[in-house]
């Protein structure tokens, strides 16, 4: 795709390094181990980073071919493993229950192959090397296939099968090695930090907090409703159910370790449940979003698709964001999300950082009041290397995240359309900006722009493999993909189709027109794109919620000076077309 920097519009998380995930309390204490410190004389429990559950022999079987699964940790013999040295940095994992070893079924080299137990033959499909993901988690890479042990499809359920899959360094491929039989421990964990409300319904409150640390290992958290123990969980979030509507509740959280030591109570947080019937807005229904596997998921853990609009540059069309237009977007269009395109150059943020930051604060509050999600778009475009604006991004996102961290509807888009820069350069930028956001907002989804105007590199002759093979080292992120339907057709659709099962994608910008932002609408190609995105549950926002003279604009020229934004009389053909598609009923599962 060729873009002209003269036009006034942009041209052109998943893969995680897990922090310490707490696991269920067992009857034995535990020490962690890394690739360098594994002890062949010790017995370990292997705990999955994403679920807090332990690798187990299915149904306590001692038979050859029995499946390997994850189950709630109990430290029983079906969950106990010893590392047997095979030489060359490879080990076999021998079950304390059956004396058999973990084995890739049929010596397969395919993604998704089953992991079973089998009599120890010291063959390469039974040998694994340990690769550190962080100081407390390792990945187990098979010698025969060079693929990683993997909890299939990021399941958190008991009985979920263990498979092998290409090493993506995902949290479902990361395991904490808990050494059993460690000496007595009397030191309690640190107090859970930043306890916050991430979702509210008429009968429940969802909380999240920052992980505690411990001299051995944190094994769980206790959630108190007032003085009453309401929940115990392994991870750093919990939903307290059975509450009354329109009622205020106060919560605290304590951490515990395997020896039974408990931290002091956290700072309390208060939440008021909604009226009977629960939330009816997109945010009221879905709450705090997160990335689960390759999907965007709601507070209930279900994949969802958001549909909405992108503004034009706030330096040119801020007058289009007003109470009347947002009311129309929320209640007449039934939109789920609005993207705020804050240009950095071209008369944008760099000219007056205070003014533009305050404008974004104001618009976030206005969108939030209507129950929609808001994408905060740091709209880099020219120059195309986001590192040029690294210092500005740190300042901007540091303030935005600090101000709005307690809102469950903020999505951070940290670089609009990188161009003329390598993926390595984009990745380096992302890995410096994401920690700035996470310092204030540990839960917000972050979207990373991709090479060649967020085309996954396609528009500069590359493809998605550069991202798949070298993902951003951060959790809860997605990758941006942009297209213009009259310019970007089958090659681009094929790229999205291939990538959607490998990376979490969010189409933060597309148009029904050409990549110039103008020209004739191509509604045939646009519908093919919409059908594809709907089938893959990929969220999207269309360019633009403005009255620009471009054919991509939703409103007729002059509309934004007035107060009427409902119906189709004020809309250009592109606006009428996309309004019809946004108004299609949402599918937001709450079970």
C-alpha positions in Angstrom: 0.0 0.0 0.0 1.3 3.5 -0.9 0.4 6.3 1.4 0.7 10.0 1.0 1.8 11.9 4.1 -0.2 14.9 2.8 -3.6 13.6 3.6 -5.1 14.3 7.0 -5.6 10.7 8.3 -3.5 7.9 9.5 -1.8 5.6 7.1 -0.6 3.0 7.8 -1.0 -9.0 23.0 -0.1 -12.1 22.8 2.4 -13.5 23.8 3.3 -13.0 27.3 6.0 -13.3 29.8 4.1 -14.2 32.9 4.7 -12.7 36.3 4.5 -15.0 39.2 1.1 -16.7 39.2 -0.1 -17.9 42.6 -1.1 -21.6 42.9 -3.4 -23.4 45.2 -2.2 -24.3 48.7 -0.8 -27.8 49.1 0.2 -29.8 52.2 3.9 -29.4 51.4 6.0 -26.3 51.1 7.8 -25.4 47.9 10.8 -23.7 46.4 11.0 -22.5 42.8 13.6 -23.6 40.3 14.9 -22.3 37.0 16.6 -24.0 34.1 20.0 -23.4 35.8 18.9 -24.7 39.2 16.8 -27.8 38.6 17.9 -30.6 41.0 17.7 -34.2 39.7 17.5 -35.4 43.3 14.4 -33.3 44.0 10.7 -33.8 43.3 8.7 -31.0 41.7 5.2 -29.9 41.0 4.9 -28.0 37.6 2.4 -25.2 37.8 1.1 -23.5 34.6 1.5 -19.7 34.7 -1.8 -18.8 33.1 -4.1 -21.1 35.2 -2.2 -21.9 38.5 -2.9 -25.6 37.9 -0.5 -28.5 38.1 0.6 -30.9 35.4 -0.9 -34.2 36.3 -1.3 -37.8 35.1 -5.0 -38.1 34.0 -7.2 -40.0 36.4 -4.2 -41.2 38.4 -3.4 -43.8 35.8 -0.3 -45.9 35.7 -0.8 -47.2 32.1 1.2 -46.4 29.0 -0.6 -43.9 26.9 -2.4 -42.2 29.8 -2.9 -38.5 29.0 -1.1 -35.6 30.7 -3.5 -32.9 31.8 -3.7 -29.9 34.2 -5.6 -30.2 37.5 -6.0 -28.1 40.6 -2.8 -28.5 42.6 -2.9 -31.0 45.5 0.7 -32.2 45.5 -0.3 -35.8 45.1 1.9 -38.4 43.4 0.0 -37.8 40.1 1.4 -34.3 40.2 5.0 -35.1 41.3 7.8 -35.2 38.8 11.6 -35.8 38.9 14.0 -34.6 36.3 16.2 -37.4 34.9 19.3 -36.2 33.1 19.6 -37.4 29.5 22.7 -35.4 28.8 23.3 -32.4 26.6 21.0 -30.2 28.7 18.0 -32.4 28.2 15.9 -34.2 30.8 13.1 -36.7 31.1 10.2 -36.0 33.4 9.4 -39.1 35.5 6.1 -39.5 37.3 6.3 -40.4 41.0 3.0 -42.2 40.5 3.8 -44.5 37.6 7.6 -44.3 37.1 6.8 -43.5 33.5 8.0 -40.4 31.7 6.3 -37.6 29.7 6.3 -38.5 26.0 5.1 -36.8 22.8 2.6 -39.3 21.4 3.8 -41.1 18.3 7.0 -39.0 18.2 4.9 -36.4 16.4 6.4 -33.1 15.4 3.0 -31.4 14.8 1.4 -28.6 16.7 -1.3 -29.9 19.0 0.2 -33.4 19.4 -0.9 -35.1 22.6 1.4 -35.4 25.6 1.1 -38.8 27.3 3.1 -40.9 29.7 5.1 -43.9 28.5 7.7 -46.4 29.7 11.1 -44.6 29.9 13.0 -45.4 26.7 15.2 -42.2 26.8 14.1 -41.4 23.2 14.2 -37.8 21.9 10.4 -37.5 22.1 10.8 -38.0 25.9 13.6 -35.5 26.3 13.1 -31.8 27.1 15.3 -28.8 27.7 14.4 -26.0 30.0 14.3 -22.4 28.8 13.8 -19.6 31.3 10.8 -17.3 30.5 11.5 -15.1 33.6 13.1 -15.8 37.0 10.3 -18.0 38.2 9.0 -19.7 35.0 10.4 -22.1 32.4 9.3 -23.6 29.1 9.9 -27.2 28.3 11.1 -27.7 24.8 11.0 -31.2 23.2 14.2 -32.5 21.7 12.5 -34.3 18.8 10.1 -31.6 17.7 11.6 -28.4 19.2 8.1 -27.5 20.3 7.0 -26.4 23.8 4.7 -28.1 26.3 1.5 -26.2 26.1 -1.9 -26.2 27.9 -4.2 -26.6 24.9 -6.1 -23.4 23.8 -5.1 -21.6 27.0 -7.7 -23.5 29.0 -7.9 -22.9 32.7 -10.2 -25.9 33.3 -9.3 -29.1 35.3 -8.6 -31.9 32.9 -7.4 -29.7 30.1 -4.9 -31.6 28.0 -1.3 -30.9 27.6 0.0 -30.7 24.1 3.0 -29.5 22.2 3.0 -26.3 20.2 5.4 -23.9 18.5 7.3 -22.0 21.2 5.5 -18.7 21.5 6.6 -18.0 25.1 2.9 -17.8 26.0 1.8 -18.1 29.6 0.2 -21.4 28.8 3.7 -22.6 27.9 5.3 -21.3 31.1 5.6 -23.4 34.2 6.7 -22.7 37.7 8.8 -25.6 39.2 7.8 -26.0 42.8 10.2 -28.1 44.7 8.5 -30.2 47.4 9.9 -30.9 50.8 11.6 -27.5 51.4 12.5 -26.5 55.0 9.9 -24.8 57.3 8.9 -21.2 56.5 7.7 -18.6 58.8 7.9 -15.5 56.6 4.5 -14.2 55.3 4.0 -12.9 51.8 3.9 -9.2 51.1 0.6 -7.4 51.1 -1.3 -7.5 47.8 -1.1 -4.1 46.1 -3.4 -1.9 44.0 -6.6 -3.7 44.8 -9.2 -2.4 42.4 -12.7 -3.0 41.0 -12.6 -4.2 37.4 -16.3 -5.1 36.9 -19.7 -4.7 38.6 -23.1 -6.3 38.0 -26.3 -6.3 40.0 -25.1 -9.4 41.9 -21.3 -9.5 41.6 -18.1 -7.5 41.9 -14.9 -8.4 40.1 -11.6 -7.4 41.8 -8.0 -7.5 40.7 -4.7 -6.7 42.4 -0.9 -6.8 42.0 0.8 -10.1 42.9 2.4 -10.5 46.2 5.9 -11.9 46.7 7.2 -14.4 49.1 10.6 -15.9 50.2 9.4 -19.3 48.9 6.2 -18.9 46.8 2.8 -17.4 47.1 0.2 -20.1 46.8 -3.1 -18.2 46.9 -5.2 -15.2 47.9 -8.1 -14.8 50.3 -10.8 -12.2 49.4 -12.7 -10.8 52.4 -16.1 -9.1 52.1 -16.0 -7.0 55.2 -14.8 -9.5 57.9 -16.2 -12.5 56.0 -14.0 -14.7 53.8 -15.8 -14.6 50.4 -13.4 -16.3 48.0 -10.0 -18.1 47.8 -8.2 -18.0 44.4 -4.9 -18.9 42.9 -4.5 -15.9 40.6 -4.7 -12.1 41.0 -8.4 -11.6 40.3 -11.7 -12.8 41.7 -15.4 -12.3 41.2 -17.5 -12.2 44.4 -21.1 -13.3 43.6 -24.4 -13.6 45.4 -24.5 -9.9 46.2 -27.6 -7.6 46.4 -28.4 -5.0 43.8 -27.7 -1.3 44.5 -25.6 -2.1 47.6 -22.1 -0.9 48.6 -19.6 -3.6 49.6 -16.0 -3.3 51.0 -13.3 -5.8 50.2 -9.8 -6.6 51.2 -7.3 -9.2 50.0 -4.7 -11.3 51.8 -1.9 -13.4 50.3 -0.9 -16.8 51.7 2.0 -19.2 51.1 2.3 -23.0 51.3 3.4 -22.9 54.9 0.2 -21.2 55.9 1.6 -17.8 56.5 -0.7 -14.9 55.6 0.0 -11.3 54.7 -1.6 -8.4 56.4 -4.8 -7.2 54.7 -4.6 -5.0 51.7 -6.0 -1.5 51.5 -9.8 -1.8 51.3 -11.8 -1.0 48.2 -15.5 -0.3 48.0 -17.8 -1.0 45.1 -21.6 -0.5 44.6 -23.5 -3.1 42.7 -25.7 -2.0 39.8 -29.5 -2.0 39.8 -31.3 -5.3 39.3 -31.1 -6.5 35.8 -27.3 -5.8 35.5 -25.5 -3.6 33.0 -26.9 -2.8 29.6 -24.1 -0.9 28.0 -21.1 -2.6 26.4 -18.9 -1.8 29.4 -21.7 -2.6 31.9 -22.0 -6.1 30.3 -18.4 -6.9 29.6 -16.5 -5.0 32.2 -12.7 -5.1 32.2 -11.4 -6.8 29.0 -8.4 -9.0 28.7 -6.6 -11.0 26.1 -7.3 -14.7 26.3 -5.3 -16.7 23.8 -5.9 -15.0 20.4 -9.2 -13.4 21.5 -10.4 -10.3 23.3 -12.4 -11.6 26.2 -14.9 -9.9 28.6 -15.0 -10.1 32.4 -16.8 -13.5 32.1 -13.9 -15.0 30.2 -15.8 -15.1 26.9 -14.4 -14.0 23.5 -16.2 -10.9 22.2 -16.1 -8.5 19.2 -16.2 -4.7 19.6 -17.5 -2.6 16.7 -17.3 1.2 16.5 -15.7 4.3 15.0 -12.4 6.2 15.0 -12.3 9.9 15.2 -10.3 12.0 12.7 -7.3 14.0 14.0 -8.3 15.8 17.2 -6.4 18.9 16.1 -8.8 19.2 13.1 -12.1 17.7 14.1 -12.4 17.8 17.9 -15.7 19.7 17.4 -17.2 16.4 16.2 -16.9 15.0 19.7 -19.7 16.5 21.7 -22.6 15.3 23.9 -25.0 15.1 21.0 -22.7 13.1 18.7 -21.7 10.7 21.4 -25.3 10.2 22.4 -26.0 9.3 18.8 -23.0 7.0 18.6 -24.0 5.2 21.8 -27.8 5.0 21.5 -28.6 5.4 17.8 -25.7 3.6 16.3 -25.3 1.2 19.3 -21.5 1.4 19.0 -19.3 -0.4 21.5 -16.1 1.6 21.1 -14.7 4.9 20.0 -11.0 5.4 19.0 -9.6 8.8 19.9 -7.0 9.6 17.1 -4.6 12.0 18.8 -2.0 12.9 16.2 1.5 13.6 17.6 2.8 15.6 14.6 0.9 17.6 11.9 -0.3 20.2 14.4 -1.0 17.7 17.1 0.3 16.7 20.5 3.9 18.0 20.0 2.6 21.6 19.5 0.9 21.7 22.9 1.2 18.5 25.0 -0.9 20.0 27.9 -3.8 21.0 25.7 -4.0 17.7 23.9 -3.6 15.6 27.0 -6.4 17.5 28.7 -8.6 17.1 25.6 -8.1 13.3 25.7 -8.9 13.2 29.4 -12.1 15.1 28.6 -13.1 12.8 25.8 -12.3 9.7 27.8 -14.7 10.8 30.5 -17.4 11.7 28.0 -17.2 8.3 26.2 -17.0 6.4 29.5 -20.2 8.1 30.8 -22.0 6.5 27.9 -20.8 3.0 28.7 -18.5 2.6 25.6 -14.9 1.5 25.4 -12.4 4.0 24.3 -9.1 3.4 22.4 -6.5 6.0 23.2 -4.6 6.2 20.0 -1.1 7.8 20.0 -1.4 8.6 16.4 2.2 8.5 15.1 2.5 8.6 11.3 5.2 10.9 10.0 7.9 10.1 10.9 7.0 6.5 10.8 9.5 5.3 13.4 7.7 5.4 16.8 11.0 5.7 18.6 11.2 9.3 17.4 8.3 10.0 19.8 9.5 7.7 22.6 9.9 10.4 25.2 6.5 12.0 24.3 4.8 8.6 24.5 6.3 8.0 28.0 4.9 11.3 29.3 1.5 11.0 27.6 0.7 7.4 28.5 2.1 7.8 32.0 -0.4 10.5 32.7 -3.3 8.8 30.9 -2.8 5.5 32.7 -2.4 7.1 36.1 -5.6 9.2 35.7 -7.8 6.4 34.3 -6.4 3.2 35.7 -9.6 2.5 37.7 -11.8 2.6 34.5 -12.5 -0.8 33.0 -13.0 0.6 29.5 -9.6 2.0 28.5 -7.6 0.4 25.6 -4.2 1.8 24.8 -3.0 2.0 21.2 0.7 3.0 21.6 1.7 3.5 17.9 -0.8 4.0 15.1 0.9 3.1 11.9 4.7 2.4 12.0 6.3 2.7 8.6 9.8 2.7 7.2 11.0 1.0 10.4 11.9 -2.6 11.2 9.7 -4.8 13.4 12.7 -5.0 15.8 12.5 -1.2 16.2 8.7 -1.3 16.8 9.1 -4.1 19.3 11.8 -2.2 21.2 9.5 0.9 21.4 6.6 -1.2 22.7 8.7 -2.9 25.3 9.6 0.5 26.7 6.1 2.0 26.6 4.1 -0.9 28.0 5.9 -0.9 31.4 5.0 2.8 31.7 1.3 1.9 31.3 1.5 -1.2 33.5 3.0 0.8 36.4 -0.4 2.5 36.8 -2.8 0.2 35.0 -1.9 -3.5 35.2 -5.1 -4.6 33.5 -5.7 -2.4 30.4 -5.4 -4.0 27.0 -2.5 -2.6 25.0 -2.5 -2.6 21.1 0.8 -2.5 19.3 1.1 -1.2 15.8 2.7 -3.5 13.2 5.1 -2.8 10.4 4.1 -1.1 7.1 1.2 1.1 8.3 0.0 -1.7 10.6 -0.3 -4.2 7.8 1.7 -6.9 9.6 4.5 -6.0 7.2 2.5 -6.9 4.0 2.7 -3.4 2.5 6.5 -3.4 2.7 6.8 -7.0 1.3 7.0 -8.8 4.6 4.4 -11.0 6.4 3.1 -11.9 9.8 6.0 -14.3 10.6 8.3 -11.5 11.8 5.8 -10.9 14.6 4.9 -14.5 15.3 8.6 -15.4 15.6 9.6 -12.4 17.7 6.5 -11.2 19.7 6.5 -8.3 22.1 7.5 -9.5 25.5 4.5 -8.4 27.5 1.2 -9.8 28.6 -2.3 -8.7 27.7 -1.5 -7.2 24.3 -2.9 -7.3 20.8 -1.6 -6.3 17.4 -3.1 -3.7 15.1 -4.1 -4.4 11.6 -5.3 -1.6 9.2 -6.9 -1.8 5.8 -8.8 0.2 3.2 -11.3 -1.9 1.4 -10.9 -0.4 -2.1 -7.1 -0.9 -2.0 -6.4 -3.9 0.2 -8.1 -7.1 -0.8 -7.3 -10.8 -1.1 -3.6 -10.7 -0.1 -4.5 -8.7 3.0 -7.5 -10.8 3.9 -5.4 -14.0 3.5 -2.9 -12.5 5.9 -5.6 -11.9 8.5 -7.1 -15.3 8.0 -3.7 -17.0 8.6 -2.7 -14.8 11.5 -5.9 -14.9 13.5 -5.1 -18.3 15.0 -1.6 -17.2 16.0 -1.8 -13.6 17.2 -4.6 -11.5 18.9 -5.6 -8.9 16.3 -7.6 -5.7 16.6 -8.5 -3.7 13.5 -8.3 -0.3 15.0 -8.7 1.5 11.7 -10.3 0.6 8.3 -12.1 2.4 5.6 -14.6 1.6 2.8 -12.5 3.6 0.4 -9.0 3.6 -0.9 -5.8 4.0 1.2 -5.8 7.8 0.5 -9.0 8.1 2.6 -10.9 9.2 -0.5 -12.2 7.8 -3.8 -15.2 5.7 -4.4 -16.6 3.4 -1.7 -16.1 -0.3 -2.4 -18.9 -1.8 -0.3 -18.4 -5.3 -1.9 -14.8 -5.6 -0.6 -15.9 -3.9 2.6 -18.6 -6.5 3.2 -16.1 -9.3 2.5 -13.8 -7.7 5.2 -16.7 -7.4 7.7 -17.8 -11.0 7.1 -14.2 -12.2 7.7 -13.7 -10.1 10.9 -17.1 -11.3 12.2 -16.2 -14.9 11.6 -13.0 -14.5 13.5 -14.4 -12.3 16.3 -11.9 -9.6 15.5 -12.9 -6.2 16.8 -12.9 -3.1 14.5 -13.2 0.6 14.3 -13.9 2.5 11.0 -12.4 5.8 9.8 -13.9 8.4 10.5 -16.4 9.8 12.9 -16.1 13.3 11.4 -17.6 15.6 8.7 -14.3 15.8 6.7 -14.6 16.3 3.0 -13.1 12.8 2.5 -15.5 10.1 1.3 -14.4 8.0 4.3 -16.0 10.5 6.7 -19.3 9.4 8.3 -21.1 12.8 8.3 -22.0 15.3 5.6 -19.8 18.5 5.7 -21.0 21.0 8.3 -22.8 18.4 10.5 -20.4 18.8 13.4 -21.3 22.5 13.8 -24.8 21.5 14.7 -26.5 19.3 17.2 -28.3 16.7 15.1 -26.4 13.4 14.6 -29.1 10.7 14.6 -30.7 8.9 11.7 -29.3 8.6 8.2 -30.1 12.1 6.9 -26.8 13.6 8.2 -24.7 10.7 6.9 -22.6 10.1 3.8 -22.9 6.7 2.1 -19.9 5.4 4.1 -21.5 6.5 7.4 -24.9 5.0 6.5 -23.3 1.7 5.5 -21.2 1.3 8.7 -24.0 2.5 10.9 -26.2 -0.4 9.7 -23.4 -2.9 10.5 -22.7 -1.4 13.9 -26.4 -1.5 14.8 -26.5 -5.3 14.2 -27.1 -6.8 17.7 -23.9 -7.5 19.7 -23.1 -11.0 20.9 -21.7 -10.6 24.4 -21.9 -13.9 26.3 -22.2 -13.6 30.1 -22.3 -17.3 31.1 
